[in-house]
Amino acid sequence: MASPSPCSPLCLTRSNSSARPNPPSPSTLSGLKFLVAALSSANMKIQRLGTSRILPSGSG
């Protein structure tokens, strides 16, 4: 009587995914965080290089 239908988990996930997008997986989120951190650190390095180049030329 209480046996689930063989399609219940798959059908539920498929209907949910078609109705609304799945939330990003933890691995995707960690990858995005890593990319954001890498880009922000690269921007900081570029800004530091830019200011270090501008300051000596301006003072000299």
mmCIF file of the N, C-alpha and C atoms, coordinates in Angstrom:
data_MODEL
# 
_entry.id   MODEL 
# 
loop_
_atom_site.group_PDB 
_atom_site.id 
_atom_site.type_symbol 
_atom_site.label_atom_id 
_atom_site.label_alt_id 
_atom_site.label_comp_id 
_atom_site.label_asym_id 
_atom_site.label_entity_id 
_atom_site.label_seq_id 
_atom_site.pdbx_PDB_ins_code 
_atom_site.Cartn_x 
_atom_site.Cartn_y 
_atom_site.Cartn_z 
_atom_site.occupancy 
_atom_site.B_iso_or_equiv 
_atom_site.pdbx_formal_charge 
_atom_site.auth_seq_id 
_atom_site.auth_comp_id 
_atom_site.auth_asym_id 
_atom_site.auth_atom_id 
_atom_site.pdbx_PDB_model_num 
ATOM 1   N N  . MET A 1 1  ? 0.832  -1.200 0.000   1.00 0.00 ? 1  MET A N  1 
ATOM 2   C CA . MET A 1 1  ? 0.000  0.000  0.000   1.00 0.00 ? 1  MET A CA 1 
ATOM 3   C C  . MET A 1 1  ? 0.879  1.268  0.000   1.00 0.00 ? 1  MET A C  1 
ATOM 4   N N  . ALA A 1 2  ? 1.955  1.260  0.816   1.00 0.00 ? 2  ALA A N  1 
ATOM 5   C CA . ALA A 1 2  ? 2.765  2.464  0.963   1.00 0.00 ? 2  ALA A CA 1 
ATOM 6   C C  . ALA A 1 2  ? 3.957  2.482  0.005   1.00 0.00 ? 2  ALA A C  1 
ATOM 7   N N  . SER A 1 3  ? 3.994  1.574  -0.953  1.00 0.00 ? 3  SER A N  1 
ATOM 8   C CA . SER A 1 3  ? 5.131  1.555  -1.880  1.00 0.00 ? 3  SER A CA 1 
ATOM 9   C C  . SER A 1 3  ? 5.072  2.766  -2.816  1.00 0.00 ? 3  SER A C  1 
ATOM 10  N N  . PRO A 1 4  ? 6.162  3.536  -2.902  1.00 0.00 ? 4  PRO A N  1 
ATOM 11  C CA . PRO A 1 4  ? 6.164  4.720  -3.773  1.00 0.00 ? 4  PRO A CA 1 
ATOM 12  C C  . PRO A 1 4  ? 6.212  4.326  -5.240  1.00 0.00 ? 4  PRO A C  1 
ATOM 13  N N  . SER A 1 5  ? 5.737  5.190  -6.091  1.00 0.00 ? 5  SER A N  1 
ATOM 14  C CA . SER A 1 5  ? 5.804  4.901  -7.519  1.00 0.00 ? 5  SER A CA 1 
ATOM 15  C C  . SER A 1 5  ? 7.259  4.991  -7.973  1.00 0.00 ? 5  SER A C  1 
ATOM 16  N N  . PRO A 1 6  ? 7.690  4.191  -8.944  1.00 0.00 ? 6  PRO A N  1 
ATOM 17  C CA . PRO A 1 6  ? 9.102  4.157  -9.337  1.00 0.00 ? 6  PRO A CA 1 
ATOM 18  C C  . PRO A 1 6  ? 9.590  5.490  -9.909  1.00 0.00 ? 6  PRO A C  1 
ATOM 19  N N  . CYS A 1 7  ? 8.661  6.336  -10.340 1.00 0.00 ? 7  CYS A N  1 
ATOM 20  C CA . CYS A 1 7  ? 9.061  7.580  -11.001 1.00 0.00 ? 7  CYS A CA 1 
ATOM 21  C C  . CYS A 1 7  ? 8.989  8.777  -10.065 1.00 0.00 ? 7  CYS A C  1 
ATOM 22  N N  . SER A 1 8  ? 8.522  8.592  -8.833  1.00 0.00 ? 8  SER A N  1 
ATOM 23  C CA . SER A 1 8  ? 8.224  9.756  -7.987  1.00 0.00 ? 8  SER A CA 1 
ATOM 24  C C  . SER A 1 8  ? 9.422  10.694 -7.779  1.00 0.00 ? 8  SER A C  1 
ATOM 25  N N  . PRO A 1 9  ? 10.614 10.226 -7.382  1.00 0.00 ? 9  PRO A N  1 
ATOM 26  C CA . PRO A 1 9  ? 11.709 11.183 -7.155  1.00 0.00 ? 9  PRO A CA 1 
ATOM 27  C C  . PRO A 1 9  ? 12.131 11.893 -8.442  1.00 0.00 ? 9  PRO A C  1 
ATOM 28  N N  . LEU A 1 10 ? 12.274 11.140 -9.526  1.00 0.00 ? 10 LEU A N  1 
ATOM 29  C CA . LEU A 1 10 ? 12.713 11.744 -10.779 1.00 0.00 ? 10 LEU A CA 1 
ATOM 30  C C  . LEU A 1 10 ? 11.674 12.712 -11.316 1.00 0.00 ? 10 LEU A C  1 
ATOM 31  N N  . CYS A 1 11 ? 10.404 12.309 -11.276 1.00 0.00 ? 11 CYS A N  1 
ATOM 32  C CA . CYS A 1 11 ? 9.350  13.179 -11.795 1.00 0.00 ? 11 CYS A CA 1 
ATOM 33  C C  . CYS A 1 11 ? 9.276  14.459 -10.972 1.00 0.00 ? 11 CYS A C  1 
ATOM 34  N N  . LEU A 1 12 ? 9.456  14.336 -9.661  1.00 0.00 ? 12 LEU A N  1 
ATOM 35  C CA . LEU A 1 12 ? 9.387  15.527 -8.812  1.00 0.00 ? 12 LEU A CA 1 
ATOM 36  C C  . LEU A 1 12 ? 10.523 16.482 -9.141  1.00 0.00 ? 12 LEU A C  1 
ATOM 37  N N  . THR A 1 13 ? 11.740 15.964 -9.263  1.00 0.00 ? 13 THR A N  1 
ATOM 38  C CA . THR A 1 13 ? 12.877 16.837 -9.545  1.00 0.00 ? 13 THR A CA 1 
ATOM 39  C C  . THR A 1 13 ? 12.747 17.442 -10.940 1.00 0.00 ? 13 THR A C  1 
ATOM 40  N N  . ARG A 1 14 ? 12.266 16.652 -11.893 1.00 0.00 ? 14 ARG A N  1 
ATOM 41  C CA . ARG A 1 14 ? 12.118 17.178 -13.253 1.00 0.00 ? 14 ARG A CA 1 
ATOM 42  C C  . ARG A 1 14 ? 11.064 18.275 -13.292 1.00 0.00 ? 14 ARG A C  1 
ATOM 43  N N  . SER A 1 15 ? 9.934  18.066 -12.621 1.00 0.00 ? 15 SER A N  1 
ATOM 44  C CA . SER A 1 15 ? 8.880  19.081 -12.637 1.00 0.00 ? 15 SER A CA 1 
ATOM 45  C C  . SER A 1 15 ? 9.361  20.341 -11.925 1.00 0.00 ? 15 SER A C  1 
ATOM 46  N N  . ASN A 1 16 ? 10.123 20.180 -10.840 1.00 0.00 ? 16 ASN A N  1 
ATOM 47  C CA . ASN A 1 16 ? 10.630 21.347 -10.121 1.00 0.00 ? 16 ASN A CA 1 
ATOM 48  C C  . ASN A 1 16 ? 11.647 22.106 -10.970 1.00 0.00 ? 16 ASN A C  1 
ATOM 49  N N  . SER A 1 17 ? 12.529 21.378 -11.640 1.00 0.00 ? 17 SER A N  1 
ATOM 50  C CA . SER A 1 17 ? 13.563 22.043 -12.428 1.00 0.00 ? 17 SER A CA 1 
ATOM 51  C C  . SER A 1 17 ? 12.953 22.739 -13.641 1.00 0.00 ? 17 SER A C  1 
ATOM 52  N N  . SER A 1 18 ? 11.878 22.169 -14.186 1.00 0.00 ? 18 SER A N  1 
ATOM 53  C CA . SER A 1 18 ? 11.250 22.818 -15.336 1.00 0.00 ? 18 SER A CA 1 
ATOM 54  C C  . SER A 1 18 ? 10.428 24.016 -14.890 1.00 0.00 ? 18 SER A C  1 
ATOM 55  N N  . ALA A 1 19 ? 9.885  23.965 -13.678 1.00 0.00 ? 19 ALA A N  1 
ATOM 56  C CA . ALA A 1 19 ? 9.074  25.071 -13.176 1.00 0.00 ? 19 ALA A CA 1 
ATOM 57  C C  . ALA A 1 19 ? 9.959  26.237 -12.765 1.00 0.00 ? 19 ALA A C  1 
ATOM 58  N N  . ARG A 1 20 ? 11.074 25.944 -12.124 1.00 0.00 ? 20 ARG A N  1 
ATOM 59  C CA . ARG A 1 20 ? 11.980 27.011 -11.680 1.00 0.00 ? 20 ARG A CA 1 
ATOM 60  C C  . ARG A 1 20 ? 13.410 26.488 -11.749 1.00 0.00 ? 20 ARG A C  1 
ATOM 61  N N  . PRO A 1 21 ? 14.383 27.354 -12.000 1.00 0.00 ? 21 PRO A N  1 
ATOM 62  C CA . PRO A 1 21 ? 15.777 26.891 -12.102 1.00 0.00 ? 21 PRO A CA 1 
ATOM 63  C C  . PRO A 1 21 ? 16.288 26.375 -10.771 1.00 0.00 ? 21 PRO A C  1 
ATOM 64  N N  . ASN A 1 22 ? 17.149 25.380 -10.846 1.00 0.00 ? 22 ASN A N  1 
ATOM 65  C CA . ASN A 1 22 ? 17.732 24.832 -9.621  1.00 0.00 ? 22 ASN A CA 1 
ATOM 66  C C  . ASN A 1 22 ? 18.696 25.839 -9.005  1.00 0.00 ? 22 ASN A C  1 
ATOM 67  N N  . PRO A 1 23 ? 18.793 25.880 -7.692  1.00 0.00 ? 23 PRO A N  1 
ATOM 68  C CA . PRO A 1 23 ? 19.790 26.747 -7.063  1.00 0.00 ? 23 PRO A CA 1 
ATOM 69  C C  . PRO A 1 23 ? 21.185 26.245 -7.393  1.00 0.00 ? 23 PRO A C  1 
ATOM 70  N N  . PRO A 1 24 ? 22.164 27.121 -7.492  1.00 0.00 ? 24 PRO A N  1 
ATOM 71  C CA . PRO A 1 24 ? 23.519 26.683 -7.828  1.00 0.00 ? 24 PRO A CA 1 
ATOM 72  C C  . PRO A 1 24 ? 24.064 25.717 -6.791  1.00 0.00 ? 24 PRO A C  1 
ATOM 73  N N  . SER A 1 25 ? 24.804 24.755 -7.245  1.00 0.00 ? 25 SER A N  1 
ATOM 74  C CA . SER A 1 25 ? 25.364 23.764 -6.332  1.00 0.00 ? 25 SER A CA 1 
ATOM 75  C C  . SER A 1 25 ? 26.485 24.391 -5.508  1.00 0.00 ? 25 SER A C  1 
ATOM 76  N N  . PRO A 1 26 ? 26.803 23.826 -4.352  1.00 0.00 ? 26 PRO A N  1 
ATOM 77  C CA . PRO A 1 26 ? 27.889 24.370 -3.520  1.00 0.00 ? 26 PRO A CA 1 
ATOM 78  C C  . PRO A 1 26 ? 29.206 24.485 -4.277  1.00 0.00 ? 26 PRO A C  1 
ATOM 79  N N  . SER A 1 27 ? 29.482 23.527 -5.153  1.00 0.00 ? 27 SER A N  1 
ATOM 80  C CA . SER A 1 27 ? 30.742 23.588 -5.899  1.00 0.00 ? 27 SER A CA 1 
ATOM 81  C C  . SER A 1 27 ? 30.747 24.794 -6.832  1.00 0.00 ? 27 SER A C  1 
ATOM 82  N N  . THR A 1 28 ? 29.597 25.090 -7.437  1.00 0.00 ? 28 THR A N  1 
ATOM 83  C CA . THR A 1 28 ? 29.516 26.259 -8.309  1.00 0.00 ? 28 THR A CA 1 
ATOM 84  C C  . THR A 1 28 ? 29.679 27.533 -7.506  1.00 0.00 ? 28 THR A C  1 
ATOM 85  N N  . LEU A 1 29 ? 29.055 27.576 -6.331  1.00 0.00 ? 29 LEU A N  1 
ATOM 86  C CA . LEU A 1 29 ? 29.163 28.768 -5.489  1.00 0.00 ? 29 LEU A CA 1 
ATOM 87  C C  . LEU A 1 29 ? 30.604 28.985 -5.055  1.00 0.00 ? 29 LEU A C  1 
ATOM 88  N N  . SER A 1 30 ? 31.286 27.921 -4.642  1.00 0.00 ? 30 SER A N  1 
ATOM 89  C CA . SER A 1 30 ? 32.678 28.064 -4.204  1.00 0.00 ? 30 SER A CA 1 
ATOM 90  C C  . SER A 1 30 ? 33.550 28.494 -5.380  1.00 0.00 ? 30 SER A C  1 
ATOM 91  N N  . GLY A 1 31 ? 33.253 27.990 -6.569  1.00 0.00 ? 31 GLY A N  1 
ATOM 92  C CA . GLY A 1 31 ? 33.999 28.395 -7.752  1.00 0.00 ? 31 GLY A CA 1 
ATOM 93  C C  . GLY A 1 31 ? 33.800 29.870 -8.053  1.00 0.00 ? 31 GLY A C  1 
ATOM 94  N N  . LEU A 1 32 ? 32.551 30.344 -7.917  1.00 0.00 ? 32 LEU A N  1 
ATOM 95  C CA . LEU A 1 32 ? 32.276 31.759 -8.148  1.00 0.00 ? 32 LEU A CA 1 
ATOM 96  C C  . LEU A 1 32 ? 32.988 32.616 -7.117  1.00 0.00 ? 32 LEU A C  1 
ATOM 97  N N  . LYS A 1 33 ? 32.959 32.181 -5.855  1.00 0.00 ? 33 LYS A N  1 
ATOM 98  C CA . LYS A 1 33 ? 33.639 32.941 -4.804  1.00 0.00 ? 33 LYS A CA 1 
ATOM 99  C C  . LYS A 1 33 ? 35.130 33.026 -5.101  1.00 0.00 ? 33 LYS A C  1 
ATOM 100 N N  . PHE A 1 34 ? 35.710 31.910 -5.573  1.00 0.00 ? 34 PHE A N  1 
ATOM 101 C CA . PHE A 1 34 ? 37.135 31.905 -5.901  1.00 0.00 ? 34 PHE A CA 1 
ATOM 102 C C  . PHE A 1 34 ? 37.429 32.871 -7.042  1.00 0.00 ? 34 PHE A C  1 
ATOM 103 N N  . LEU A 1 35 ? 36.567 32.855 -8.071  1.00 0.00 ? 35 LEU A N  1 
ATOM 104 C CA . LEU A 1 35 ? 36.772 33.759 -9.199  1.00 0.00 ? 35 LEU A CA 1 
ATOM 105 C C  . LEU A 1 35 ? 36.671 35.208 -8.758  1.00 0.00 ? 35 LEU A C  1 
ATOM 106 N N  . VAL A 1 36 ? 35.674 35.506 -7.938  1.00 0.00 ? 36 VAL A N  1 
ATOM 107 C CA . VAL A 1 36 ? 35.502 36.882 -7.454  1.00 0.00 ? 36 VAL A CA 1 
ATOM 108 C C  . VAL A 1 36 ? 36.711 37.304 -6.636  1.00 0.00 ? 36 VAL A C  1 
ATOM 109 N N  . ALA A 1 37 ? 37.192 36.407 -5.780  1.00 0.00 ? 37 ALA A N  1 
ATOM 110 C CA . ALA A 1 37 ? 38.355 36.731 -4.956  1.00 0.00 ? 37 ALA A CA 1 
ATOM 111 C C  . ALA A 1 37 ? 39.588 36.941 -5.839  1.00 0.00 ? 37 ALA A C  1 
ATOM 112 N N  . ALA A 1 38 ? 39.768 36.098 -6.840  1.00 0.00 ? 38 ALA A N  1 
ATOM 113 C CA . ALA A 1 38 ? 40.923 36.231 -7.724  1.00 0.00 ? 38 ALA A CA 1 
ATOM 114 C C  . ALA A 1 38 ? 40.850 37.540 -8.506  1.00 0.00 ? 38 ALA A C  1 
ATOM 115 N N  . LEU A 1 39 ? 39.657 37.873 -9.003  1.00 0.00 ? 39 LEU A N  1 
ATOM 116 C CA . LEU A 1 39 ? 39.513 39.115 -9.761  1.00 0.00 ? 39 LEU A CA 1 
ATOM 117 C C  . LEU A 1 39 ? 39.739 40.325 -8.877  1.00 0.00 ? 39 LEU A C  1 
ATOM 118 N N  . SER A 1 40 ? 39.201 40.296 -7.670  1.00 0.00 ? 40 SER A N  1 
ATOM 119 C CA . SER A 1 40 ? 39.367 41.449 -6.777  1.00 0.00 ? 40 SER A CA 1 
ATOM 120 C C  . SER A 1 40 ? 40.840 41.615 -6.396  1.00 0.00 ? 40 SER A C  1 
ATOM 121 N N  . SER A 1 41 ? 41.537 40.513 -6.142  1.00 0.00 ? 41 SER A N  1 
ATOM 122 C CA . SER A 1 41 ? 42.957 40.614 -5.798  1.00 0.00 ? 41 SER A CA 1 
ATOM 123 C C  . SER A 1 41 ? 43.756 41.116 -7.003  1.00 0.00 ? 41 SER A C  1 
ATOM 124 N N  . ALA A 1 42 ? 43.372 40.692 -8.199  1.00 0.00 ? 42 ALA A N  1 
ATOM 125 C CA . ALA A 1 42 ? 44.050 41.173 -9.399  1.00 0.00 ? 42 ALA A CA 1 
ATOM 126 C C  . ALA A 1 42 ? 43.812 42.667 -9.572  1.00 0.00 ? 42 ALA A C  1 
ATOM 127 N N  . ASN A 1 43 ? 42.591 43.114 -9.301  1.00 0.00 ? 43 ASN A N  1 
ATOM 128 C CA . ASN A 1 43 ? 42.297 44.547 -9.398  1.00 0.00 ? 43 ASN A CA 1 
ATOM 129 C C  . ASN A 1 43 ? 43.120 45.330 -8.391  1.00 0.00 ? 43 ASN A C  1 
ATOM 130 N N  . MET A 1 44 ? 43.264 44.800 -7.183  1.00 0.00 ? 44 MET A N  1 
ATOM 131 C CA . MET A 1 44 ? 44.061 45.487 -6.167  1.00 0.00 ? 44 MET A CA 1 
ATOM 132 C C  . MET A 1 44 ? 45.514 45.592 -6.616  1.00 0.00 ? 44 MET A C  1 
ATOM 133 N N  . LYS A 1 45 ? 46.056 44.523 -7.196  1.00 0.00 ? 45 LYS A N  1 
ATOM 134 C CA . LYS A 1 45 ? 47.441 44.550 -7.670  1.00 0.00 ? 45 LYS A CA 1 
ATOM 135 C C  . LYS A 1 45 ? 47.603 45.584 -8.781  1.00 0.00 ? 45 LYS A C  1 
ATOM 136 N N  . ILE A 1 46 ? 46.628 45.627 -9.685  1.00 0.00 ? 46 ILE A N  1 
ATOM 137 C CA . ILE A 1 46 ? 46.701 46.590 -10.793 1.00 0.00 ? 46 ILE A CA 1 
ATOM 138 C C  . ILE A 1 46 ? 46.646 48.009 -10.250 1.00 0.00 ? 46 ILE A C  1 
ATOM 139 N N  . GLN A 1 47 ? 45.771 48.247 -9.283  1.00 0.00 ? 47 GLN A N  1 
ATOM 140 C CA . GLN A 1 47 ? 45.658 49.590 -8.711  1.00 0.00 ? 47 GLN A CA 1 
ATOM 141 C C  . GLN A 1 47 ? 46.954 49.966 -8.003  1.00 0.00 ? 47 GLN A C  1 
ATOM 142 N N  . ARG A 1 48 ? 47.542 49.014 -7.280  1.00 0.00 ? 48 ARG A N  1 
ATOM 143 C CA . ARG A 1 48 ? 48.800 49.302 -6.583  1.00 0.00 ? 48 ARG A CA 1 
ATOM 144 C C  . ARG A 1 48 ? 49.905 49.620 -7.584  1.00 0.00 ? 48 ARG A C  1 
ATOM 145 N N  . LEU A 1 49 ? 49.972 48.840 -8.662  1.00 0.00 ? 49 LEU A N  1 
ATOM 146 C CA . LEU A 1 49 ? 50.985 49.103 -9.678  1.00 0.00 ? 49 LEU A CA 1 
ATOM 147 C C  . LEU A 1 49 ? 50.750 50.463 -10.315 1.00 0.00 ? 49 LEU A C  1 
ATOM 148 N N  . GLY A 1 50 ? 49.483 50.776 -10.587 1.00 0.00 ? 50 GLY A N  1 
ATOM 149 C CA . GLY A 1 50 ? 49.165 52.058 -11.201 1.00 0.00 ? 50 GLY A CA 1 
ATOM 150 C C  . GLY A 1 50 ? 49.547 53.216 -10.303 1.00 0.00 ? 50 GLY A C  1 
ATOM 151 N N  . THR A 1 51 ? 49.238 53.130 -9.023  1.00 0.00 ? 51 THR A N  1 
ATOM 152 C CA . THR A 1 51 ? 49.560 54.227 -8.107  1.00 0.00 ? 51 THR A CA 1 
ATOM 153 C C  . THR A 1 51 ? 51.067 54.304 -7.894  1.00 0.00 ? 51 THR A C  1 
ATOM 154 N N  . SER A 1 52 ? 51.747 53.163 -7.824  1.00 0.00 ? 52 SER A N  1 
ATOM 155 C CA . SER A 1 52 ? 53.194 53.187 -7.604  1.00 0.00 ? 52 SER A CA 1 
ATOM 156 C C  . SER A 1 52 ? 53.905 53.765 -8.829  1.00 0.00 ? 52 SER A C  1 
ATOM 157 N N  . ARG A 1 53 ? 53.314 53.601 -10.008 1.00 0.00 ? 53 ARG A N  1 
ATOM 158 C CA . ARG A 1 53 ? 53.914 54.183 -11.212 1.00 0.00 ? 53 ARG A CA 1 
ATOM 159 C C  . ARG A 1 53 ? 53.614 55.675 -11.292 1.00 0.00 ? 53 ARG A C  1 
ATOM 160 N N  . ILE A 1 54 ? 52.416 56.053 -10.867 1.00 0.00 ? 54 ILE A N  1 
ATOM 161 C CA . ILE A 1 54 ? 52.006 57.458 -10.994 1.00 0.00 ? 54 ILE A CA 1 
ATOM 162 C C  . ILE A 1 54 ? 52.716 58.320 -9.951  1.00 0.00 ? 54 ILE A C  1 
ATOM 163 N N  . LEU A 1 55 ? 52.828 57.821 -8.717  1.00 0.00 ? 55 LEU A N  1 
ATOM 164 C CA . LEU A 1 55 ? 53.390 58.641 -7.643  1.00 0.00 ? 55 LEU A CA 1 
ATOM 165 C C  . LEU A 1 55 ? 54.844 59.053 -7.913  1.00 0.00 ? 55 LEU A C  1 
ATOM 166 N N  . PRO A 1 56 ? 55.747 58.125 -8.278  1.00 0.00 ? 56 PRO A N  1 
ATOM 167 C CA . PRO A 1 56 ? 57.131 58.551 -8.532  1.00 0.00 ? 56 PRO A CA 1 
ATOM 168 C C  . PRO A 1 56 ? 57.222 59.541 -9.690  1.00 0.00 ? 56 PRO A C  1 
ATOM 169 N N  . SER A 1 57 ? 56.445 59.336 -10.749 1.00 0.00 ? 57 SER A N  1 
ATOM 170 C CA . SER A 1 57 ? 56.511 60.246 -11.886 1.00 0.00 ? 57 SER A CA 1 
ATOM 171 C C  . SER A 1 57 ? 55.962 61.618 -11.499 1.00 0.00 ? 57 SER A C  1 
ATOM 172 N N  . GLY A 1 58 ? 54.936 61.646 -10.640 1.00 0.00 ? 58 GLY A N  1 
ATOM 173 C CA . GLY A 1 58 ? 54.365 62.921 -10.215 1.00 0.00 ? 58 GLY A CA 1 
ATOM 174 C C  . GLY A 1 58 ? 55.303 63.656 -9.274  1.00 0.00 ? 58 GLY A C  1 
ATOM 175 N N  . SER A 1 59 ? 56.001 62.917 -8.405  1.00 0.00 ? 59 SER A N  1 
ATOM 176 C CA . SER A 1 59 ? 56.898 63.567 -7.440  1.00 0.00 ? 59 SER A CA 1 
ATOM 177 C C  . SER A 1 59 ? 58.210 63.979 -8.109  1.00 0.00 ? 59 SER A C  1 
ATOM 178 N N  . GLY A 1 60 ? 58.556 63.320 -9.205  1.00 0.00 ? 60 GLY A N  1 
ATOM 179 C CA . GLY A 1 60 ? 59.811 63.637 -9.851  1.00 0.00 ? 60 GLY A CA 1 
ATOM 180 C C  . GLY A 1 60 ? 59.592 64.631 -10.932 1.00 0.00 ? 60 GLY A C  1 
# 
